[in-house]
Amino acid sequence: MSKRELSSTRSEHALVIGGSVAGLLAARVLADHFERVTVVKRDHFPAGDGGVLATY
């Protein structure tokens, strides 16, 4: 598939794991190429119980 074909094809969904600055930047760039982008990050509880996954 050529670069031109890739740029004109828009896939449905991208998943970014990590809500850091780099993850958010990646999500922004992917938004130009995907209809929907989901960012998944880990929330940590103060007690240090490992955390839960949160999506935005």
N, C-alpha and C positions, 0 to 999 in steps of 0.2 A: 504494500500500500504506500503510495507516494505521500509526501508531506502535504501536498495540496488536498488529497483525499482525506487525510486525517483532520485537516483544519476545517473542512466543510462537514465532517461527520460529528454529530453531537450525541454522545452516549447519555444514558439515563442517570447514573448515580456514581458518585465517588465517595470513598470513606477515608477520612484522615484520622489517624490515631495520634493523639497528642494535642493539647490545647495551648502549647507554648507559643511564643511569637513566631517561631519557624512553622509550627503547625497551622497557625492562622494565616500566615503568608501563603503557605502551600494551598490552603483551602481557597484563598482569594484567586490564585492563579488557576486552579482547577475549575473554578466557577465559570471561567471563560470557555471551558470545553465540555462541561457536564451540565445537565439540566438541574441536578440537585447535588449538593455537597453536604455531608454530615461530618461534624467534628466530634470525636469521642475523647474525653479526658477522664482522668482518675481524680476524684475528690477524696481528700484525706480527712479523716476525723482527728480532732486533737488528741484523742486517746491512742492514736497510732494503730488502729485495728485494720489497717490495710486499705480501707477506703471502698468506695462504690463507684461504678461507672456512671458518668453523666453525659448526656448528649445534648447538643444545642442545634 
